Amino acid sequence: MDKWILLWWILTAACVIWYSSITLYVTVRGAFDIRQMLRRLSELGGTDQPSQD
Amino acid sequence: MIGHLTWYDGAIIGVYLAATMVAGILVRKYVGKVEHFIVAGREMNVYLGIASLAATEFGVVTCMYTAQNGYDKGFSGAIPGICMAVPMLIVGLTGFCIKPLRDRGVMTIPEFFQERFGSKIRWMGGVVIVLGGLLNMGVFLRKGGEFLVYCTGMNPHSLEWVMTALLLGVAVYTILGGMLSVLVTDYLQFVVMSVGLIVVTILILVSIGWTTLVNTVQTHYGAGGFNPFVGKDMGWQFVVSNAIMNFAVVLTWQTTVARVLAAKNSKTGQRIYTATSFFFVARFLIPGIWGIAALATLSAGAVDPKNTILAMPVFLSTFVPAGLMGLLVAAMLAADMSTDSSYMLTWASVIYNDILAPFRRRRPWSERKGLMINRLIVAGIGVFLLIFGLWYELKGSLWDYLMITATIYLSSMSVMLIACCYWRRANSWGAAGAIILGAAIPLTFLVLKTGADPATFWTKPVVGYYAGMAAFGLAALAMIVGSLLKPPGKKVVAFNG
């Protein structure tokens, strides 16, 4: 059973550390992704053509 | 002061809600085509994809059932998270199924099946996806409302109003901006939700302590609280059924796959999967720890043993201090709104793209008409959720209900996707058999369980695990037998002949 407790301890520590780090990283890089996506959609524009299946 | 909320808690929640609504509504101007509405013009990059996938797949309902697992099963209840993280990492690294799916440029999974299995199978696929998806999502709203009411100490009679307000807020920006609004709000919601989850978890670990959590699980569940293979109501059946179902979720759960389909290319989709995989361990373990903390701190009479799902919100209402409560509620609102918006949009996109496909084959609809119909479908799903959420009272484990309803389509769609990508002999007969058998078993089980006395055979958890495994096994068998029975070279009949 000790091995299982160790596994859950490692996973809990990894969750807190990994999740904190990825939140910071994604917060910064995700904002750039949104800007890039909206700029690209602006360039492409919308049309009123029949939709494709 | 409302319940446990002070004015500065209210200010935090208000700022979050205002920012989300403004951002969600502002991006509507970029929606000019159906493709923008359903898959954001396929312009999504990796980090936005990670935020969106994580936010979508963590709702209040997720937090409730994973915390219930922690309360009822100890650490072993977090095993489904590992069962999902591993296949997601493997699929992300190898591109198994998702690479051909994204490379084909489709908007939904049934659309991918059309070329191989024909229009009828596409339509049938769409129907079971929507049936399973809506039954699954039907309980989200009530659970979200229950969390907010119990956690904040609001009057329980206000539950219906909380649900309605939640849904209206989400529906407004989803109807206007589709996937673009969903992605932008998902990003904001990911940030708020993650900060709330991390802060509350650290507070629990510091205040209650790891040793107390471990001792609590040891006292209540013994070895089974740590090792799922020996846990009560678990065993190998729980682990194997979760492993199979989560593998299918990674491949074919439409809200998850929608992120691959909205990605710039298949490589981006694979990177999103790889980078997000470990999040699914956190998705089960973090609320699981909240549930264990509830078990450690609440007195015996504080929670109805038949309704342990409320243990976590009751615990948080007494544990989280003022100020932080505002952050927690904002985080949970973020989690709920991101999930509801994505799920509403996803099932709507399947109804539009696949179930309504025969109606626009002869005369294609204009983009304007397509957008309008998509928006009407999203609104219709919102109304359904409100009605279903109000009258359907869930009995037993929420996770078991979600597993069974998801299996209605996961069993057949995962078998069909794998066969479509990697088995040349797969054909429409096999696909039809997989859909029928894959849906029949979980639906039959759900009906039997709903009407059964609590002490009967059908309500035992292990029966649900067997039903889930049987659905996958028989769907695969039907695919093999049906495909082998159909004479090679026989053409599939399409809706338009």
Interface residues (C-beta under 8 A of the other chain):
Chain A: M1 W4 I5 W8 W9 L11 T12 A14 C15 V16 W18 Y19 S20 I22 T23 Y25 V26 T27 R29 G30 A31 F32 D33 I34 Q36 M37 L38 R40 L41 S42 L44 G45 G46 T47 D48 Q49 P50 S51 Q52 D53
Chain B: V27 Y30 V31 G32 K33 V34 E35 H36 A40 G41 E43 M44 N45 V46 Y47 L48 G49 I50 A51 F75 A78 I82 E111 L180 L183 V184 Y187 F190 V191 S194 V195 L197 I198 T201 I202 L205 W210 V214 A223 F226 N227 A275 F278 F279 V281 A282 L285 I286 I289 N353 A357 R360 R361 P364 W365 S366 E367 R368 G370
